[in-house]
Amino acid sequence: MKSELVSGSTGITSGCSAHFEILSGQTEAISLALEGKDVIGLAQTGSGKTGAFALPILHALLEAPGPKDFFACVLSPTSLKLSEIGVKCAVLVGGIDMVQQSIKIAKQPHIIVGTPGRVLDHLKHTKGFSLSRLKYLVLDEADRLLNQNFEESLNEILQMIPRERRTFLFSAT
């Protein structure tokens, strides 16, 4: 993993536990995530990165007591990738009517999947939408998120979510 991704100027890692592992395999990533560790993973396209963060989140969701709304937030740079991982959750991307997305948010989904700009737009303008109880933050295609002018949106989102959370950063090689 590139050092600039790990140390990043956006403060992504500031809310993370001190222990990070650089990974190449889905099994290792899942094991570490299930142990409650933050994970940074770098692997080839098609190697199972989505499963490496989705399975531990789903496991934690099933095991968690108390409220489970807005349990996880997956940020991705493109809506194409979001359609792949957006099953049974609210997908917040540009090009879709904000009112339709607000209706989905009002149903308090367990997982929010979206682009940083649209998630931030809803955090600012959708009444009752907050990620204050967020347990997991995923930056999918983290290298692209950190290199494609998402820094301002990411910084604002980071100010609105709990510092005590699990953070997963995944990128393709």
N, C-alpha and C positions, 0 to 999 in steps of 0.2 A: 504494500500500500504506500502510496506516495506520502512523504512526511507532511506536505502541505494539507493533505486531507485530514490527517490525524490531528495536527495542531491548529488548522484552520483559523482564519481571522474572524469568523462569524461567531465564535463562542459556542459552537455546537457541543463540544466536549465538556463545557463547563458544568453541566448538570449531570455528567456521567460519573459512575464510580471510577475509582482510580485504575481498575484493572481492565485492560483491553487485550484482545487476542487478534492477531492477524491470521486469517483463515483461508484455506483453499477448499475445504470440504463441508458439505451440508451436515453430515453427521456430527462433526466437531462443533459446528456453529450451534446446532440444536442442543447438544449436551451443555455447552457453556450458557446458552440462553436459559435453559431449564434450571441451571444452578443459580440464576439470578444475576448473571454477569452482563455487562454491556458488551456488544460484539461489533467488530469491524471486519467485514468479509470481502475478499477479493477473489473472484472466480470467473471462469469462462462463461459466456452466454450459454444458456441451456443446462447449466450444471446444478440447478436447484436452489438458487439464492432466494427466490420467492418463498419456497417451502421452508427454508432455513429461518426466516423470520415469522412467517405466517403460522406454522405449527406451534411454536412456543407461545405465541400470543393467544391462539385458540385454546391451548391447554390451560394457560393462566386464566383466561376468561371463564372456562368451565369450573375451575377450582376456586375462583375469587368469591368471597362473601360480599354482601352489600351491593350498592348500586354498580351497575355495569355499563351505564350509558357513557358514550364518548371514552371508551376504555383505551383505544389505540388510535394513533394518527399516522398514516403512511403518506409521506410526501414524495412525489416523483416529478421529474421535469416535463414529462409528456403525458397527454391523455391516452395515447396508444397503449402504453404500459399499464395505465390505470384500468383499462377494460379487462386486462388479464387478471388483475388481483382484486378487482372491485366486486366480487361476488358477495351478495347479502350484506352490503354495507352502503353507506351514503358516499357517492362519488361526487366530488366538488371540483369541477373543471370549467374553464371558460367555454363559451359556445353553447352552453345549456342555460336555460332561463333560471335566474336567481330565485324566483318565486317557487318554481318546481323543486329546486334544491332545498329551499327553506322548509318546504313541506316534509321532505325526507329528514331533515335535521330535527324537525319538531317531533318526529317519531323516536327520537333518541337512539340512533343506531349504536351498536357496540364499537364499530370501527368506521373511521372517516378515512377516505382515500382521496387525495386531491393534489392539485398543483399548489405550490406555495402562495401564489397571488390570489387564487380563488378562495383557498382556506382562510387567508388573512382577510379578504373582503367580507366573508361571512362572519368571522370573529368580530369585525368592526361594526357590521350593519344588520346582522340577523339577531333579532331580539331573543334572548334566552340561550343563545349558543355560547358556550364556554368550554374550554378544555382544561378547566381548573382541577378536574379529577383524573386527568390523563395518567395512565400507568406506563404506556409504551409510546415512544416516538421512533419511527423508522424513516431513514433517508435512503430511499431506493435510488440507485444510480447516483450515489452521493457525489462522485467526481463531477458529474454534469451539473448537479444542483449547486455545487460550490464554485463552478467555473462559468455559469451562464447567467450572470446578473440576477440571481435570486437572493443575494446576500442581504439586502435590505428587508425583504419579506421574511426571510428566515430569522433574522435578528428580532423582528417584531413578534413573530410567532413564539420565539424562545422566551420573550419577556412575558408572554401570556400563559405559559404552561408551567406546571410544577418542576422545580429543580430536582425533586426526588422522583425519578422515573427510570425506566430502562431505556437505553438508546441503542439502536441498531443502525449501523451504516453499512450499506452494501454497494459494491461497484463491480462492473464487468471488466475483464482484462482485455 
